[in-house]
């Protein structure tokens, strides 16, 4: 639909739009214009000779919205996509009306230490097969799959905390959704 504020969907790391949003996308698109974005080197999107970073992916989203002549949109990001959405809200606040930040983090110590151990040893051989299959379904090039995996793993190896002042600078109403594994228990 052309009515209403557009909804931008941002997928998780190592994923495609289909993996993260495929089952609920038809429901979201019933009443809203949905813009389903795949990041650099992911699925249907080409790669460039540059690392994948949350900040540059956020800038890509802002440029896409400008290209589509969309002044403001609601952003819904899951996992790494939530980190991208947060960076859009920080770097391009005028472009974000509302933000949904689902199952991600702003501080390295916000994740279990085991996550960082897994990321340090991440290799295409231990990438979950469903994620591999989903990528190859929309982009049948195994070399591109490895490139995407390696760039995502490298981005997470260089994860840095989002400064508290940057998080506080977000003016868009924000819904934070935690997965059951994300809940910190005292």
TORVO-251714 format. One record per residue (C-alpha): chain; x, y, z; residue number from 1; residue in one letter. Coordinates in nm, 2 decimals. Layout:
<sites>
['A',[X,Y,Z],NUM,'a']
...
</sites>
This chain:
<sites>
['A',[0.00,0.00,0.00],1,'x']
['A',[0.11,0.36,-0.07],2,'x']
['A',[-0.07,0.49,0.25],3,'x']
['A',[0.08,0.55,0.58],4,'x']
['A',[0.44,0.58,0.71],5,'x']
['A',[0.67,0.32,0.54],6,'x']
['A',[0.81,0.04,0.75],7,'x']
['A',[1.18,-0.05,0.69],8,'x']
['A',[1.27,-0.41,0.79],9,'x']
['A',[1.63,-0.49,0.86],10,'x']
['A',[1.74,-0.85,0.89],11,'x']
['A',[1.98,-1.02,1.13],12,'x']
['A',[2.34,-1.11,1.08],13,'x']
['A',[2.42,-1.38,0.83],14,'x']
['A',[2.06,-1.36,0.71],15,'x']
['A',[1.84,-1.26,0.43],16,'x']
['A',[1.50,-1.08,0.45],17,'x']
['A',[1.33,-1.42,0.40],18,'x']
['A',[1.50,-1.57,0.70],19,'x']
['A',[1.43,-1.29,0.94],20,'x']
['A',[1.10,-1.16,0.81],21,'x']
['A',[0.96,-1.41,0.55],22,'x']
['A',[0.68,-1.55,0.77],23,'x']
['A',[0.55,-1.22,0.90],24,'x']
['A',[0.62,-0.99,0.61],25,'x']
['A',[0.28,-1.06,0.45],26,'x']
['A',[0.11,-0.95,0.77],27,'x']
['A',[0.32,-0.64,0.80],28,'x']
['A',[0.26,-0.55,0.44],29,'x']
['A',[-0.12,-0.57,0.46],30,'x']
['A',[-0.16,-0.22,0.59],31,'x']
['A',[0.18,-0.06,0.53],32,'x']
['A',[0.43,0.00,0.26],33,'x']
['A',[0.72,-0.23,0.36],34,'x']
['A',[1.08,-0.17,0.24],35,'x']
['A',[1.27,-0.49,0.31],36,'x']
['A',[1.64,-0.41,0.30],37,'x']
['A',[1.92,-0.66,0.26],38,'x']
['A',[2.26,-0.52,0.37],39,'x']
['A',[2.57,-0.50,0.16],40,'x']
['A',[2.68,-0.86,0.05],41,'x']
['A',[2.37,-1.02,0.19],42,'x']
['A',[2.13,-1.22,-0.03],43,'x']
['A',[2.02,-1.01,-0.32],44,'x']
['A',[2.24,-0.71,-0.25],45,'x']
['A',[2.57,-0.67,-0.42],46,'x']
['A',[2.90,-0.63,-0.24],47,'x']
['A',[3.16,-0.35,-0.24],48,'x']
['A',[3.52,-0.34,-0.16],49,'x']
['A',[3.47,-0.23,0.20],50,'x']
['A',[3.40,-0.39,0.54],51,'x']
['A',[3.04,-0.42,0.66],52,'x']
['A',[2.98,-0.18,0.96],53,'x']
['A',[2.66,-0.08,1.14],54,'x']
['A',[2.73,0.28,1.07],55,'x']
['A',[2.78,0.24,0.69],56,'x']
['A',[2.48,0.01,0.67],57,'x']
['A',[2.28,0.29,0.84],58,'x']
['A',[2.41,0.54,0.59],59,'x']
['A',[2.30,0.30,0.31],60,'x']
['A',[1.95,0.29,0.46],61,'x']
['A',[1.94,0.67,0.48],62,'x']
['A',[2.05,0.70,0.11],63,'x']
['A',[1.79,0.45,0.01],64,'x']
['A',[1.51,0.64,0.18],65,'x']
['A',[1.63,0.96,0.01],66,'x']
['A',[1.64,0.78,-0.33],67,'x']
['A',[1.28,0.66,-0.27],68,'x']
['A',[1.18,1.02,-0.16],69,'x']
['A',[1.08,0.90,0.18],70,'x']
['A',[1.13,1.17,0.44],71,'x']
['A',[1.05,0.95,0.74],72,'x']
['A',[1.00,0.59,0.81],73,'x']
['A',[0.95,0.35,1.09],74,'x']
['A',[1.24,0.11,1.13],75,'x']
['A',[1.22,-0.25,1.26],76,'x']
['A',[1.55,-0.42,1.30],77,'x']
['A',[1.63,-0.77,1.44],78,'x']
['A',[1.97,-0.86,1.59],79,'x']
['A',[2.24,-0.69,1.37],80,'x']
['A',[1.95,-0.52,1.18],81,'x']
['A',[1.85,-0.36,1.51],82,'x']
['A',[2.20,-0.23,1.55],83,'x']
['A',[2.18,-0.08,1.20],84,'x']
['A',[1.84,0.07,1.28],85,'x']
['A',[1.98,0.23,1.60],86,'x']
['A',[2.26,0.38,1.39],87,'x']
['A',[2.01,0.52,1.15],88,'x']
['A',[1.83,0.68,1.44],89,'x']
['A',[2.16,0.82,1.57],90,'x']
['A',[2.32,0.93,1.24],91,'x']
['A',[2.00,1.03,1.05],92,'x']
['A',[1.74,1.12,1.32],93,'x']
['A',[1.52,1.31,1.08],94,'x']
['A',[1.46,0.99,0.88],95,'x']
['A',[1.32,0.78,1.17],96,'x']
['A',[0.97,0.83,1.31],97,'x']
['A',[0.96,0.52,1.53],98,'x']
['A',[1.22,0.25,1.60],99,'x']
['A',[1.19,-0.12,1.70],100,'x']
['A',[1.51,-0.25,1.84],101,'x']
['A',[1.48,-0.63,1.87],102,'x']
['A',[1.72,-0.88,2.01],103,'x']
['A',[2.04,-0.68,1.99],104,'x']
['A',[2.28,-0.50,2.22],105,'x']
['A',[2.46,-0.17,2.26],106,'x']
['A',[2.74,-0.29,2.49],107,'x']
['A',[2.98,-0.58,2.44],108,'x']
['A',[2.92,-0.69,2.80],109,'x']
['A',[2.54,-0.71,2.72],110,'x']
['A',[2.60,-1.05,2.57],111,'x']
['A',[2.71,-1.37,2.72],112,'x']
['A',[3.09,-1.42,2.70],113,'x']
['A',[3.02,-1.74,2.50],114,'x']
['A',[2.89,-1.53,2.21],115,'x']
['A',[3.22,-1.36,2.17],116,'x']
['A',[3.40,-1.69,2.19],117,'x']
['A',[3.19,-1.83,1.91],118,'x']
['A',[3.24,-1.52,1.70],119,'x']
['A',[3.62,-1.54,1.74],120,'x']
['A',[3.61,-1.89,1.59],121,'x']
['A',[3.33,-1.83,1.34],122,'x']
['A',[3.40,-2.00,1.01],123,'x']
['A',[3.18,-2.07,0.71],124,'x']
['A',[3.20,-2.44,0.81],125,'x']
['A',[3.01,-2.38,1.14],126,'x']
['A',[2.75,-2.13,0.99],127,'x']
['A',[2.41,-2.27,1.05],128,'x']
['A',[2.29,-2.47,0.75],129,'x']
['A',[1.95,-2.30,0.73],130,'x']
['A',[2.12,-1.96,0.69],131,'x']
['A',[2.35,-2.10,0.42],132,'x']
['A',[2.05,-2.25,0.24],133,'x']
['A',[1.85,-1.93,0.25],134,'x']
['A',[2.13,-1.73,0.11],135,'x']
['A',[2.20,-1.97,-0.17],136,'x']
['A',[1.83,-1.98,-0.25],137,'x']
['A',[1.84,-1.61,-0.35],138,'x']
['A',[2.21,-1.59,-0.45],139,'x']
['A',[2.35,-1.93,-0.57],140,'x']
['A',[2.71,-1.83,-0.55],141,'x']
['A',[2.90,-2.00,-0.27],142,'x']
['A',[3.19,-1.76,-0.29],143,'x']
['A',[2.94,-1.47,-0.22],144,'x']
['A',[2.80,-1.67,0.07],145,'x']
['A',[3.15,-1.70,0.22],146,'x']
['A',[3.22,-1.33,0.16],147,'x']
['A',[2.90,-1.24,0.34],148,'x']
['A',[2.98,-1.47,0.63],149,'x']
['A',[3.33,-1.35,0.67],150,'x']
['A',[3.23,-0.98,0.66],151,'x']
['A',[2.96,-1.03,0.92],152,'x']
['A',[3.19,-1.22,1.15],153,'x']
['A',[3.46,-0.96,1.10],154,'x']
['A',[3.21,-0.68,1.19],155,'x']
['A',[3.12,-0.86,1.51],156,'x']
['A',[3.49,-0.92,1.60],157,'x']
['A',[3.53,-0.54,1.59],158,'x']
['A',[3.21,-0.47,1.78],159,'x']
['A',[3.24,-0.16,1.99],160,'x']
['A',[3.00,-0.03,2.25],161,'x']
['A',[2.76,0.24,2.14],162,'x']
['A',[2.83,0.54,2.36],163,'x']
['A',[2.55,0.61,2.62],164,'x']
['A',[2.53,0.97,2.49],165,'x']
['A',[2.45,0.84,2.14],166,'x']
['A',[2.18,0.61,2.27],167,'x']
['A',[2.03,0.89,2.47],168,'x']
['A',[2.04,1.11,2.16],169,'x']
['A',[1.77,0.90,1.99],170,'x']
['A',[1.45,1.10,1.99],171,'x']
['A',[1.23,0.85,1.80],172,'x']
['A',[0.99,0.66,2.02],173,'x']
['A',[1.16,0.32,2.06],174,'x']
['A',[1.03,-0.02,2.15],175,'x']
['A',[1.30,-0.26,2.28],176,'x']
['A',[1.23,-0.63,2.23],177,'x']
['A',[1.44,-0.88,2.41],178,'x']
['A',[1.46,-1.25,2.32],179,'x']
['A',[1.44,-1.49,2.61],180,'x']
['A',[1.81,-1.55,2.58],181,'x']
['A',[1.87,-1.18,2.61],182,'x']
['A',[1.71,-1.14,2.95],183,'x']
['A',[1.97,-1.08,3.22],184,'x']
['A',[1.88,-1.26,3.54],185,'x']
['A',[2.04,-1.15,3.87],186,'x']
</sites>
